Amino acid sequence: MRNRRRLRSCQLRIRAAIGPDRSSPGTRPRAGYRAVALDNGYYVMRYYVARSIRMTDPSLLILASLADGEKHGYAMMADIRSFADVVLGPGTLYGAITRLEQRGYIRAVAGDERRRPYRLTAAGRRHLQVELAALESVVRVGLQRLEPV
């Protein structure tokens, strides 16, 4: 009970310093500092940033890897390493695969017991096209701005 009072007091001081929390109740705030209680009775300040709705780099790389056919996790890691020169760890890879499956962009297909191949869905293909088109325009503008005048 005492720790809860301390945390609430600390949150009220923070809110007074940085302004009110505009997120809906029960959700993580969009951005801002928050007090986090540690097991030893101390509090630390953490800065939370909202995740973008846009695709993150690992997700985009996985979708691009699956665009030419179904692959299992290790084959995706090797393919991404070859075409993007990016090494994804297993935690990053399978976390992104889970998010992509939940959004309906990829689907697991039947495979052997050890390896689980994934396939790009029609929604995933459309989403990849949209994301690549957006990146293409950003790259075009960036290259134009880098050219000497």
Phi and psi restraints in degrees (value plus and minus 20) as a CYANA .aco file:
   2 ARG   PHI     -85.5   -45.5
   2 ARG   PSI     -58.7   -18.7
   3 ASN   PHI     -85.5   -45.5
   3 ASN   PSI     -56.3   -16.3
   4 ARG   PHI     -84.5   -44.5
   4 ARG   PSI     -60.3   -20.3
   5 ARG   PHI     -84.7   -44.7
   5 ARG   PSI     -61.1   -21.1
   6 ARG   PHI     -81.3   -41.3
   6 ARG   PSI     -65.6   -25.6
   7 LEU   PHI     -82.6   -42.6
   7 LEU   PSI     -64.3   -24.3
   8 ARG   PHI     -83.5   -43.5
   8 ARG   PSI     -61.5   -21.5
   9 SER   PHI     -82.1   -42.1
   9 SER   PSI     -63.7   -23.7
  10 CYS   PHI     -85.0   -45.0
  10 CYS   PSI     -61.5   -21.5
  11 GLN   PHI     -83.3   -43.3
  11 GLN   PSI     -58.7   -18.7
  12 LEU   PHI     -86.1   -46.1
  12 LEU   PSI     -59.9   -19.9
  13 ARG   PHI     -84.9   -44.9
  13 ARG   PSI     -59.2   -19.2
  14 ILE   PHI     -86.4   -46.4
  14 ILE   PSI     -66.1   -26.1
  15 ARG   PHI     -79.3   -39.3
  15 ARG   PSI     -59.0   -19.0
  16 ALA   PHI     -86.2   -46.2
  16 ALA   PSI     -53.8   -13.8
  17 ALA   PHI     -99.3   -59.3
  17 ALA   PSI     -59.2   -19.2
  18 ILE   PHI    -128.9   -88.9
  18 ILE   PSI     -23.0    17.0
  19 GLY   PHI      81.7   121.7
  19 GLY   PSI     148.3   188.3
  20 PRO   PHI     -90.9   -50.9
  20 PRO   PSI     136.1   176.1
  21 ASP   PHI    -101.1   -61.1
  21 ASP   PSI     102.4   142.4
  22 ARG   PHI    -118.8   -78.8
  22 ARG   PSI     -13.9    26.1
  23 SER   PHI    -102.2   -62.2
  23 SER   PSI     143.3   183.3
  24 SER   PHI     -93.0   -53.0
  24 SER   PSI     134.3   174.3
  25 PRO   PHI     -80.8   -40.8
  25 PRO   PSI     121.0   161.0
  26 GLY   PHI      63.6   103.6
  26 GLY   PSI     -17.1    22.9
  27 THR   PHI    -138.0   -98.0
  27 THR   PSI     141.5   181.5
  28 ARG   PHI     -90.2   -50.2
  28 ARG   PSI     119.8   159.8
  29 PRO   PHI     -84.3   -44.3
  29 PRO   PSI     136.8   176.8
  30 ARG   PHI     -82.1   -42.1
  30 ARG   PSI     -70.3   -30.3
  31 ALA   PHI    -180.3  -140.3
  31 ALA   PSI     131.8   171.8
  32 GLY   PHI     118.9   158.9
  32 GLY   PSI     150.1   190.1
  33 TYR   PHI    -104.5   -64.5
  33 TYR   PSI     120.8   160.8
  34 ARG   PHI    -158.1  -118.1
  34 ARG   PSI     127.1   167.1
  35 ALA   PHI    -103.8   -63.8
  35 ALA   PSI     115.5   155.5
  36 VAL   PHI    -144.3  -104.3
  36 VAL   PSI     106.4   146.4
  37 ALA   PHI    -100.3   -60.3
  37 ALA   PSI     115.2   155.2
  38 LEU   PHI    -118.8   -78.8
  38 LEU   PSI     144.8   184.8
  39 ASP   PHI     -83.3   -43.3
  39 ASP   PSI     -48.7    -8.7
  40 ASN   PHI    -107.4   -67.4
  40 ASN   PSI     -10.5    29.5
  41 GLY   PHI      73.9   113.9
  41 GLY   PSI     -26.6    13.4
  42 TYR   PHI    -109.3   -69.3
  42 TYR   PSI     143.7   183.7
  43 TYR   PHI    -143.2  -103.2
  43 TYR   PSI     125.0   165.0
  44 VAL   PHI    -145.6  -105.6
  44 VAL   PSI     135.9   175.9
  45 MET   PHI    -116.7   -76.7
  45 MET   PSI     112.9   152.9
  46 ARG   PHI    -144.0  -104.0
  46 ARG   PSI     123.3   163.3
  47 TYR   PHI    -123.4   -83.4
  47 TYR   PSI      99.8   139.8
  48 TYR   PHI    -122.0   -82.0
  48 TYR   PSI     116.7   156.7
  49 VAL   PHI    -142.1  -102.1
  49 VAL   PSI     115.6   155.6
  50 ALA   PHI     -88.8   -48.8
  50 ALA   PSI     125.5   165.5
  51 ARG   PHI     -95.6   -55.6
  51 ARG   PSI     121.6   161.6
  52 SER   PHI     -93.4   -53.4
  52 SER   PSI     132.4   172.4
  53 ILE   PHI     -92.7   -52.7
  53 ILE   PSI     -48.3    -8.3
  54 ARG   PHI     -84.4   -44.4
  54 ARG   PSI     140.2   180.2
  55 MET   PHI     -91.7   -51.7
  55 MET   PSI     123.7   163.7
  56 THR   PHI    -105.0   -65.0
  56 THR   PSI     145.4   185.4
  57 ASP   PHI     -77.2   -37.2
  57 ASP   PSI     -67.6   -27.6
  58 PRO   PHI     -79.1   -39.1
  58 PRO   PSI     -59.5   -19.5
  59 SER   PHI     -84.4   -44.4
  59 SER   PSI     -63.1   -23.1
  60 LEU   PHI     -84.6   -44.6
  60 LEU   PSI     -60.9   -20.9
  61 LEU   PHI     -84.7   -44.7
  61 LEU   PSI     -59.2   -19.2
  62 ILE   PHI     -86.3   -46.3
  62 ILE   PSI     -64.2   -24.2
  63 LEU   PHI     -81.5   -41.5
  63 LEU   PSI     -61.3   -21.3
  64 ALA   PHI     -85.5   -45.5
  64 ALA   PSI     -56.5   -16.5
  65 SER   PHI     -86.5   -46.5
  65 SER   PSI     -59.1   -19.1
  66 LEU   PHI    -101.0   -61.0
  66 LEU   PSI     -25.2    14.8
  67 ALA   PHI     -85.7   -45.7
  67 ALA   PSI     -45.7    -5.7
  68 ASP   PHI    -120.9   -80.9
  68 ASP   PSI     -10.0    30.0
  69 GLY   PHI     123.1   163.1
  69 GLY   PSI     150.1   190.1
  70 GLU   PHI     -95.4   -55.4
  70 GLU   PSI     126.8   166.8
  71 LYS   PHI    -167.3  -127.3
  71 LYS   PSI     135.3   175.3
  72 HIS   PHI    -113.3   -73.3
  72 HIS   PSI     155.0   195.0
  73 GLY   PHI     -75.8   -35.8
  73 GLY   PSI     -68.5   -28.5
  74 TYR   PHI     -85.7   -45.7
  74 TYR   PSI     -58.4   -18.4
  75 ALA   PHI     -84.8   -44.8
  75 ALA   PSI     -57.1   -17.1
  76 MET   PHI     -84.2   -44.2
  76 MET   PSI     -63.9   -23.9
  77 MET   PHI     -80.4   -40.4
  77 MET   PSI     -63.0   -23.0
  78 ALA   PHI     -87.3   -47.3
  78 ALA   PSI     -61.3   -21.3
  79 ASP   PHI     -84.7   -44.7
  79 ASP   PSI     -64.6   -24.6
  80 ILE   PHI     -84.0   -44.0
  80 ILE   PSI     -59.2   -19.2
  81 ARG   PHI     -83.0   -43.0
  81 ARG   PSI     -57.0   -17.0
  82 SER   PHI     -96.3   -56.3
  82 SER   PSI     -61.6   -21.6
  83 PHE   PHI    -112.9   -72.9
  83 PHE   PSI     -42.1    -2.1
  84 ALA   PHI    -137.5   -97.5
  84 ALA   PSI     -27.7    12.3
  85 ASP   PHI      35.8    75.8
  85 ASP   PSI      19.6    59.6
  86 VAL   PHI    -141.4  -101.4
  86 VAL   PSI     110.9   150.9
  87 VAL   PHI    -121.2   -81.2
  87 VAL   PSI      92.6   132.6
  88 LEU   PHI    -114.9   -74.9
  88 LEU   PSI     111.1   151.1
  89 GLY   PHI     -95.9   -55.9
  89 GLY   PSI     143.3   183.3
  90 PRO   PHI     -81.7   -41.7
  90 PRO   PSI     -56.4   -16.4
  91 GLY   PHI     -84.8   -44.8
  91 GLY   PSI     -63.7   -23.7
  92 THR   PHI     -85.4   -45.4
  92 THR   PSI     -64.6   -24.6
  93 LEU   PHI     -82.4   -42.4
  93 LEU   PSI     -73.1   -33.1
  94 TYR   PHI     -93.9   -53.9
  94 TYR   PSI     -46.6    -6.6
  95 GLY   PHI     -85.0   -45.0
  95 GLY   PSI     -63.9   -23.9
  96 ALA   PHI     -87.4   -47.4
  96 ALA   PSI     -58.6   -18.6
  97 ILE   PHI     -80.4   -40.4
  97 ILE   PSI     -63.0   -23.0
  98 THR   PHI     -81.0   -41.0
  98 THR   PSI     -65.5   -25.5
  99 ARG   PHI     -83.3   -43.3
  99 ARG   PSI     -61.3   -21.3
 100 LEU   PHI     -85.7   -45.7
 100 LEU   PSI     -57.5   -17.5
 101 GLU   PHI     -85.0   -45.0
 101 GLU   PSI     -63.0   -23.0
 102 GLN   PHI     -83.2   -43.2
 102 GLN   PSI     -53.8   -13.8
 103 ARG   PHI    -101.5   -61.5
 103 ARG   PSI     -29.4    10.6
 104 GLY   PHI      64.2   104.2
 104 GLY   PSI      -2.6    37.4
 105 TYR   PHI    -106.6   -66.6
 105 TYR   PSI     -45.5    -5.5
 106 ILE   PHI    -154.7  -114.7
 106 ILE   PSI     141.9   181.9
 107 ARG   PHI    -160.1  -120.1
 107 ARG   PSI     119.0   159.0
 108 ALA   PHI     -96.1   -56.1
 108 ALA   PSI     120.7   160.7
 109 VAL   PHI    -135.8   -95.8
 109 VAL   PSI     145.0   185.0
 110 ALA   PHI     -85.3   -45.3
 110 ALA   PSI     115.8   155.8
 111 GLY   PHI    -167.2  -127.2
 111 GLY   PSI    -191.0  -151.0
 112 ASP   PHI     -94.5   -54.5
 112 ASP   PSI     158.2   198.2
 113 GLU   PHI     -84.2   -44.2
 113 GLU   PSI     -55.7   -15.7
 114 ARG   PHI    -106.5   -66.5
 114 ARG   PSI     -56.6   -16.6
 115 ARG   PHI    -131.4   -91.4
 115 ARG   PSI     117.9   157.9
 116 ARG   PHI    -139.6   -99.6
 116 ARG   PSI      81.1   121.1
 117 PRO   PHI     -95.4   -55.4
 117 PRO   PSI     135.1   175.1
 118 TYR   PHI    -143.9  -103.9
 118 TYR   PSI     131.8   171.8
 119 ARG   PHI    -148.4  -108.4
 119 ARG   PSI     124.1   164.1
 120 LEU   PHI     -95.4   -55.4
 120 LEU   PSI     112.1   152.1
 121 THR   PHI    -107.7   -67.7
 121 THR   PSI     152.7   192.7
 122 ALA   PHI     -82.4   -42.4
 122 ALA   PSI     -60.3   -20.3
 123 ALA   PHI     -84.8   -44.8
 123 ALA   PSI     -58.3   -18.3
 124 GLY   PHI     -86.3   -46.3
 124 GLY   PSI     -59.3   -19.3
 125 ARG   PHI     -84.3   -44.3
 125 ARG   PSI     -64.1   -24.1
 126 ARG   PHI     -82.0   -42.0
 126 ARG   PSI     -63.7   -23.7
 127 HIS   PHI     -84.4   -44.4
 127 HIS   PSI     -60.5   -20.5
 128 LEU   PHI     -82.7   -42.7
 128 LEU   PSI     -61.5   -21.5
 129 GLN   PHI     -81.4   -41.4
 129 GLN   PSI     -63.1   -23.1
 130 VAL   PHI     -83.8   -43.8
 130 VAL   PSI     -66.0   -26.0
 131 GLU   PHI     -84.5   -44.5
 131 GLU   PSI     -61.4   -21.4
 132 LEU   PHI     -88.3   -48.3
 132 LEU   PSI     -55.7   -15.7
 133 ALA   PHI     -84.5   -44.5
 133 ALA   PSI     -61.4   -21.4
 134 ALA   PHI     -84.5   -44.5
 134 ALA   PSI     -62.0   -22.0
 135 LEU   PHI     -85.3   -45.3
 135 LEU   PSI     -57.0   -17.0
 136 GLU   PHI     -81.2   -41.2
 136 GLU   PSI     -62.6   -22.6
 137 SER   PHI     -87.7   -47.7
 137 SER   PSI     -56.3   -16.3
 138 VAL   PHI     -86.3   -46.3
 138 VAL   PSI     -63.0   -23.0
 139 VAL   PHI     -83.9   -43.9
 139 VAL   PSI     -63.5   -23.5
 140 ARG   PHI     -79.4   -39.4
 140 ARG   PSI     -68.3   -28.3
 141 VAL   PHI     -85.0   -45.0
 141 VAL   PSI     -62.2   -22.2
 142 GLY   PHI     -81.4   -41.4
 142 GLY   PSI     -62.9   -22.9
 143 LEU   PHI     -87.2   -47.2
 143 LEU   PSI     -57.4   -17.4
 144 GLN   PHI     -83.5   -43.5
 144 GLN   PSI     -60.5   -20.5
 145 ARG   PHI     -92.7   -52.7
 145 ARG   PSI     -44.0    -4.0
 146 LEU   PHI    -100.7   -60.7
 146 LEU   PSI     -38.9     1.1
 147 GLU   PHI     -85.4   -45.4
 147 GLU   PSI     120.5   160.5
 148 PRO   PHI     -87.6   -47.6
 148 PRO   PSI     124.6   164.6
